[in-house]
Amino acid sequence: MGKLVIVGTVAFDAIETPFGKTDKILGGAATFIGLAASQFEVDSAVVSVVGGDFPNEYLELLESKSMDISGVEVVPHGKTFFWSGRYHNDMNSRDTLATELNVLADFKPVVPENFKDADYVMLGNLHPNVQLGVLEQMEKKPKLVVLDTMNFWMDNTWDELMEVIKKVDVITINDEEARQLTGEHSLKVAARKIQEMGPTYVVIKKGEHGALLFNGGNAFFAPALPLEEVFDPTGAGDTFAGGFIGYLASVDNVTFESMKNAIIYGSTLASFCVEKFGTERMKHLSANEVRKRLQEFKKLTQFEIELT
């Protein structure tokens, strides 16, 4: 089992969907990644920043899930990063109502000393310079670096983003972002072009339509599990990423075959995340529930066919 460093936001969200709305609740990429990865009992550390307004009970929650939070800087007189959004009826599109960077604007990541030799690094969706700052602190080349990014960084920090992409093994982005990054409509062609930029593996997320994995000439597709109700998709992508790297760190094996399983675990955990607002579902998720849903996933995707 390998050590895992998670860098990303630990934040407040306020969410409105057709099913209801919330006031400020716990959110942030690193939060969802960490909660998902904790299903695998990996030795993980979170690198982030919060303000003095961030409740201790939220930090205690992360600690209770065996996350090292010594890399979470608390700025006593600062305010925590805040995002607010409203989802449309299809739950695939949303409007951002507010983004307040607050303490995140001046964030300088500090990797805990005992995690600078970590084999696995998850670079959550942040400014590329912050992501680079984490990689520069690692004392040895990790076995696997996974990058999550988005179109905002493509629009505003292209050169810095290209520097990070050169240094990672896996990139996880959605289909729209893959097309923007490469200028290609075909996701297969886009994945090939992204691999030429640096990453050996490309994961393209398609929301409720599943996820694609590309490596050289190999490709794998996992559908999303059909759900009766989706309350809040906010943390689904980060939960997917946390399940993906959490599984790989737990088996300490980086191959195309192990990544196929990681995709399934990531998709399974993301299917829980969307069932309640914010982190509510992930906070109390049991290993038995995950096992049962994995069996559902297996039934959904397994078939026999005679080829002549």
C-alpha positions as CSV (number, residue, x, y, z in Angstrom):
1,M,0.0,0.0,0.0
2,G,1.4,3.4,-1.0
3,K,1.2,6.8,0.7
4,L,-1.1,9.3,-1.0
5,V,-0.8,13.1,-1.1
6,I,-4.0,15.0,-2.0
7,V,-3.9,18.7,-2.9
8,G,-7.1,20.6,-3.5
9,T,-9.7,22.9,-1.9
10,V,-11.2,22.3,1.5
11,A,-14.1,24.7,1.2
12,F,-17.7,25.9,1.7
13,D,-20.3,25.3,-0.9
14,A,-23.9,26.5,-1.2
15,I,-26.0,24.5,-3.7
16,E,-29.3,24.8,-5.3
17,T,-30.9,22.0,-7.3
18,P,-34.4,21.1,-8.4
19,F,-34.6,19.0,-5.2
20,G,-33.7,21.8,-2.7
21,K,-31.0,24.2,-1.6
22,T,-28.4,24.4,1.1
23,D,-26.7,27.1,3.1
24,K,-22.9,26.9,3.5
25,I,-21.9,23.3,3.8
26,L,-18.6,21.4,3.7
27,G,-17.2,21.0,0.1
28,G,-14.0,21.3,-1.9
29,A,-12.1,19.0,-4.2
30,A,-9.7,17.7,-1.6
31,T,-12.6,16.9,0.8
32,F,-14.4,14.7,-1.7
33,I,-11.2,13.1,-3.0
34,G,-10.1,12.3,0.6
35,L,-13.5,10.9,1.7
36,A,-13.5,8.6,-1.4
37,A,-9.9,7.5,-0.9
38,S,-10.6,6.8,2.8
39,Q,-12.7,3.8,1.6
40,F,-9.4,2.0,0.9
41,E,-7.7,2.8,4.3
42,V,-4.7,4.3,2.5
43,D,-2.2,6.5,4.4
44,S,-3.2,9.9,3.0
45,A,-2.4,13.6,3.7
46,V,-4.5,16.6,2.6
47,V,-2.7,19.8,1.5
48,S,-5.0,22.8,1.5
49,V,-5.8,26.0,3.2
50,V,-8.9,27.3,5.2
51,G,-9.8,30.4,7.1
52,G,-10.5,31.0,10.8
53,D,-14.2,30.6,9.9
54,F,-13.8,27.0,9.1
55,P,-15.4,24.8,11.8
56,N,-13.1,22.4,13.8
57,E,-15.7,19.7,13.4
58,Y,-15.0,19.5,9.7
59,L,-11.3,19.1,10.3
60,E,-12.0,16.5,12.9
61,L,-14.2,14.7,10.3
62,L,-11.2,14.5,7.9
63,E,-9.0,13.2,10.7
64,S,-11.5,10.6,11.7
65,K,-11.2,9.2,8.2
66,S,-7.5,8.7,8.8
67,M,-6.3,11.7,6.8
68,D,-3.2,13.6,7.9
69,I,-4.3,17.2,8.1
70,S,-1.0,18.8,9.1
71,G,-0.8,20.1,5.5
72,V,-4.0,22.0,5.9
73,E,-3.0,25.6,6.7
74,V,-5.4,27.6,8.9
75,V,-5.3,31.4,8.3
76,P,-6.9,32.7,11.6
77,H,-8.1,36.0,10.3
78,G,-8.9,34.8,6.8
79,K,-12.1,33.5,5.2
80,T,-12.4,30.0,3.6
81,F,-12.9,29.5,-0.2
82,F,-16.6,29.6,-1.1
83,W,-18.5,28.5,-4.1
84,S,-22.2,28.7,-4.8
85,G,-24.1,27.3,-7.8
86,R,-27.5,26.5,-9.1
87,Y,-28.2,23.4,-11.2
88,H,-30.6,23.3,-14.1
89,N,-33.4,20.7,-14.4
90,D,-31.2,18.2,-16.4
91,M,-28.6,18.3,-13.5
92,N,-25.8,18.4,-16.1
93,S,-25.5,22.1,-16.5
94,R,-25.2,24.7,-13.7
95,D,-24.8,28.5,-13.2
96,T,-22.1,29.7,-10.8
97,L,-23.6,32.3,-8.5
98,A,-20.5,33.2,-6.5
99,T,-16.8,32.3,-6.3
100,E,-14.9,33.8,-3.4
101,L,-11.2,32.8,-3.4
102,N,-10.5,34.3,0.0
103,V,-7.4,32.5,1.6
104,L,-7.0,30.4,-1.6
105,A,-5.8,33.5,-3.5
106,D,-2.4,33.5,-1.6
107,F,-2.1,29.7,-1.0
108,K,1.4,28.3,-0.9
109,P,1.1,24.5,-0.5
110,V,3.3,22.7,2.1
111,V,3.6,19.0,1.9
112,P,4.1,17.3,5.4
113,E,7.6,16.1,5.8
114,N,6.6,12.4,6.3
115,F,4.7,12.5,3.0
116,K,7.4,14.0,0.7
117,D,8.3,10.4,-0.2
118,A,4.7,9.5,-1.2
119,D,4.3,7.2,-4.2
120,Y,0.9,8.6,-5.2
121,V,-0.1,12.2,-5.7
122,M,-3.5,13.5,-6.6
123,L,-3.4,17.1,-7.9
124,G,-7.0,18.3,-7.4
125,N,-8.5,21.2,-9.5
126,L,-6.4,24.2,-8.5
127,H,-4.1,26.9,-10.1
128,P,-1.4,25.0,-12.0
129,N,1.3,26.9,-10.1
130,V,0.0,25.4,-6.8
131,Q,0.0,21.9,-8.4
132,L,3.6,22.5,-9.6
133,G,4.5,23.7,-6.1
134,V,3.5,20.3,-4.7
135,L,5.4,18.3,-7.2
136,E,8.6,20.4,-6.5
137,Q,8.4,19.4,-2.9
138,M,8.4,15.6,-3.5
139,E,11.8,14.1,-2.6
140,K,11.5,11.4,-5.2
141,K,9.5,10.8,-8.4
142,P,6.2,9.3,-7.4
143,K,4.9,6.1,-9.0
144,L,1.8,7.9,-10.1
145,V,0.7,11.6,-10.4
146,V,-2.9,12.2,-11.3
147,L,-4.0,15.7,-12.5
148,D,-7.5,17.1,-12.5
149,T,-8.0,20.4,-14.2
150,M,-10.8,22.4,-15.9
151,N,-11.5,24.9,-18.7
152,F,-11.0,27.9,-16.5
153,W,-7.2,27.1,-16.2
154,M,-7.1,26.4,-20.0
155,D,-8.5,29.9,-20.6
156,N,-6.4,31.8,-18.1
157,T,-3.1,29.9,-17.3
158,W,-2.4,27.9,-20.5
159,D,1.5,28.0,-20.3
160,E,1.5,27.0,-16.6
161,L,-1.0,24.2,-17.2
162,M,1.2,22.8,-20.1
163,E,4.1,22.7,-17.6
164,V,2.1,20.6,-15.2
165,I,0.6,18.3,-17.9
166,K,4.2,17.4,-18.9
167,K,4.9,16.1,-15.4
168,V,1.9,13.9,-14.7
169,D,1.1,10.3,-15.5
170,V,-2.7,10.6,-15.6
171,I,-5.1,13.4,-16.5
172,T,-8.8,13.4,-15.6
173,I,-11.0,15.9,-17.5
174,N,-14.5,15.9,-18.9
175,D,-15.3,15.5,-22.6
176,E,-15.8,19.2,-23.2
177,E,-12.4,20.0,-21.6
178,A,-10.7,17.3,-23.6
179,R,-12.0,18.9,-26.8
180,Q,-11.0,22.4,-25.7
181,L,-7.5,21.2,-24.7
182,T,-6.8,19.6,-28.1
183,G,-9.2,21.3,-30.6
184,E,-10.3,17.8,-31.6
185,H,-14.0,16.7,-31.6
186,S,-13.2,12.9,-31.6
187,L,-12.4,11.9,-28.0
188,K,-10.2,9.1,-29.3
189,V,-8.0,11.6,-31.3
190,A,-8.2,14.1,-28.4
191,A,-6.9,11.4,-26.0
192,R,-4.0,10.6,-28.3
193,K,-3.0,14.3,-28.6
194,I,-3.1,14.6,-24.8
195,Q,-0.8,11.6,-24.4
196,E,1.6,13.4,-26.7
197,M,1.6,16.3,-24.2
198,G,2.9,14.0,-21.4
199,P,0.4,11.8,-19.6
200,T,0.6,8.1,-20.2
201,Y,-3.1,7.6,-19.3
202,V,-6.1,9.8,-20.1
203,V,-9.4,9.6,-18.3
204,I,-12.3,11.4,-19.9
205,K,-15.4,11.8,-17.7
206,K,-18.8,11.9,-19.4
207,G,-20.9,12.5,-16.3
208,E,-24.0,10.4,-16.3
209,H,-22.7,8.6,-19.4
210,G,-19.7,7.1,-17.7
211,A,-15.9,7.4,-18.2
212,L,-13.3,6.5,-20.8
213,L,-9.7,5.4,-20.2
214,F,-7.0,5.6,-22.9
215,N,-3.4,4.3,-22.8
216,G,-1.5,4.1,-26.1
217,G,-3.7,2.0,-28.4
218,N,-5.8,0.6,-25.5
219,A,-9.2,1.9,-24.5
220,F,-11.7,1.0,-21.8
221,F,-15.2,2.4,-21.1
222,A,-17.2,2.1,-17.9
223,P,-20.8,3.3,-17.8
224,A,-22.3,5.3,-15.0
225,L,-24.6,3.3,-12.7
226,P,-28.3,4.2,-13.5
227,L,-29.7,5.9,-10.4
228,E,-33.3,6.5,-9.4
229,E,-32.5,9.9,-7.8
230,V,-29.6,12.4,-8.2
231,F,-29.8,15.2,-5.6
232,D,-26.4,17.0,-6.0
233,P,-23.7,16.2,-8.6
234,T,-21.3,18.8,-7.2
235,G,-18.6,16.5,-5.8
236,A,-19.1,13.6,-8.2
237,G,-16.0,14.2,-10.3
238,D,-13.7,14.6,-7.3
239,T,-15.2,11.5,-5.7
240,F,-14.5,9.6,-8.9
241,A,-10.9,10.8,-8.8
242,G,-10.5,9.9,-5.1
243,G,-11.9,6.4,-5.7
244,F,-9.6,6.0,-8.7
245,I,-6.3,6.9,-7.0
246,G,-7.4,5.5,-3.6
247,Y,-7.8,2.1,-5.2
248,L,-4.5,2.3,-7.1
249,A,-2.6,3.3,-3.9
250,S,-4.3,0.5,-2.0
251,V,-3.2,-2.2,-4.5
252,D,0.1,-0.4,-5.2
253,N,-0.1,-1.4,-8.8
254,V,0.0,0.9,-11.8
255,T,-1.0,-1.0,-15.0
256,F,-3.8,-0.6,-17.6
257,E,-5.6,-3.6,-16.0
258,S,-5.5,-2.1,-12.5
259,M,-6.7,1.2,-13.8
260,K,-9.7,-0.4,-15.3
261,N,-10.7,-1.6,-11.8
262,A,-9.9,1.9,-10.5
263,I,-12.3,3.4,-13.0
264,I,-15.0,1.0,-11.8
265,Y,-14.3,1.9,-8.1
266,G,-14.3,5.6,-8.9
267,S,-17.6,5.4,-10.8
268,T,-19.2,3.3,-8.0
269,L,-18.2,5.8,-5.3
270,A,-19.4,8.8,-7.4
271,S,-22.8,7.1,-7.6
272,F,-23.1,7.4,-3.8
273,C,-21.9,11.0,-3.7
274,V,-24.8,12.3,-5.8
275,E,-27.5,10.8,-3.6
276,K,-27.4,13.6,-1.0
277,F,-26.3,17.1,-0.8
278,G,-22.6,17.8,-0.3
279,T,-20.6,15.3,1.7
280,E,-23.5,13.8,3.6
281,R,-23.6,10.5,1.8
282,M,-19.8,10.0,1.7
283,K,-19.4,10.7,5.4
284,H,-21.3,7.7,6.5
285,L,-20.7,5.3,3.6
286,S,-19.9,1.7,4.7
287,A,-17.7,-0.8,3.0
288,N,-20.6,-3.2,2.8
289,E,-22.7,-0.7,0.8
290,V,-19.8,-0.2,-1.6
291,R,-19.4,-4.0,-2.0
292,K,-23.1,-4.4,-2.8
293,R,-23.0,-1.6,-5.4
294,L,-19.9,-3.1,-7.0
295,Q,-21.9,-6.3,-7.5
296,E,-24.7,-4.2,-9.2
297,F,-22.0,-2.7,-11.4
298,K,-20.7,-6.1,-12.3
299,K,-24.1,-7.4,-13.2
300,L,-24.7,-4.3,-15.3
301,T,-21.6,-4.7,-17.4
302,Q,-21.0,-8.5,-17.5
303,F,-22.2,-10.5,-20.5
304,E,-21.3,-13.6,-22.5
305,I,-21.4,-13.7,-26.2
306,E,-20.3,-16.4,-28.7
307,L,-18.2,-15.1,-31.5
308,T,-17.8,-17.2,-34.6
